[in-house]
Amino acid sequence: MCFDEAGALSRSFAPRFKPVACFTQRAVGARRGAIQPALHSRGGRRPLAVANAAAKLRRMEPSIYQFPDIFRRVHMERPGEIEHEAAFLREIWRRHYPRPVIRVLDIACGNSPHGQIFARTGIQAVGIDDSPAMISAGRAESRRLDSIRFYRRKIERFTLPERPFDAAIFMCETFPVLTTNAALIAHFKAVAATLKRGGLFCIDVDRHDGVDLVKRRRLWRARTVKIGALRIDVREFHRPIGWYEPLHSIYELECTIRFPGRPVVTRDLIPVRYTTPPLMDLLSRASGCFSLIACYPDLSFTRPLAECDGRWFAVLKRL
Ligand SMILES: C[S@@+](CC[C@H](N)C(=O)[O-])C[C@H]1O[C@@H](n2cnc3c(N)ncnc32)[C@H](O)[C@@H]1O
């Protein structure tokens, strides 16, 4: 198995990671995002500390999203997990949408593993993501499929030259990347504008209570991932955050990819914003575009929410 420095593998991997899921359920570090306008970056889009730290990181080190295949391995996906999630989404649609779903928008799609599964069964899938490397990986993997398209977009605010969708999905517990109230509302409005009336918006939300506030950045855990001959040293950090922030914590992921002769260090800050079902309900109402119609824990239609172990699905209906 060989790699180039864009992180591309000579073959794709069967097992997929569970990215932000692991980040947010178990990784809980911290940093700051802010409620006060003074602490926000211009336009109120991101908490200032997150924006500053992210900008500094961007100047210094690449993101793991620039290495799509390595990223999947680093994040410990279980075999069959994506297929299971896709089947679960289909069942949500069957229960809550009166017609067959034929057009799906995949938000923060990465290489859109879910969209690719749907596209193979004739559903028209469109993915949006901000990472050129992830989108290129998606395009390369789906080049034989006519029914999937990718657009480079930031999810906070976007428009698309597309006909309306029956459903939108936001998978992999990536929802916390929306760090401010303004971004959340703008996002909901942007998604609503792409959906048919009555269309469904399914959000895969992390559950991570027991967040530990830390005073200074500290190592949480370290491990080594091997992909063939390539070694990746992974270190995860908790980062401090103010009590008044809209985020609960910031988790920092550092990967040292030991390419022969030239190790590359990637660094990502992953915001952790803890969204409970009542908060999702409030958000939906505040957006004026959605209502929360169902919550399902851990890919189950029968388990009570009180027994939710790691994640839950919010099902929103476009008003
Ligand atoms: C954990 S991956 C999930 C990919 C895919 N949904 C999946 O299930 O495998 C998160 C993706 O979110 C994208 N992302 C993060 N923040 C974003 C933003 N503000 N706008 C657009 N994409 C973003 C990243 O580029 C990355 O591809």
The ligand as an ORCA input file, in Angstrom:
! r2SCAN-3c Opt
* xyz 0 1
  C     -15.893     14.680     10.070
  S     -15.963     15.083      8.386
  C     -17.482     14.369      7.904
  C     -17.536     13.967      6.462
  C     -18.771     13.187      6.040
  N     -20.008     13.859      6.382
  C     -18.759     11.800      6.604
  O     -19.767     11.392      7.196
  O     -17.775     11.102      6.432
  C     -16.298     16.773      8.575
  C     -16.285     17.562      7.292
  O     -16.781     18.850      7.587
  C     -16.115     19.783      6.765
  N     -16.291     21.088      7.381
  C     -15.930     21.471      8.637
  N     -16.284     22.738      8.852
  C     -16.895     23.173      7.712
  C     -17.491     24.411      7.321
  N     -17.543     25.447      8.154
  N     -18.012     24.513      6.069
  C     -17.962     23.468      5.216
  N     -17.412     22.265      5.536
  C     -16.880     22.131      6.771
  C     -14.698     19.278      6.715
  O     -14.014     19.790      5.583
  C     -14.904     17.765      6.680
  O     -14.888     17.271      5.379
*
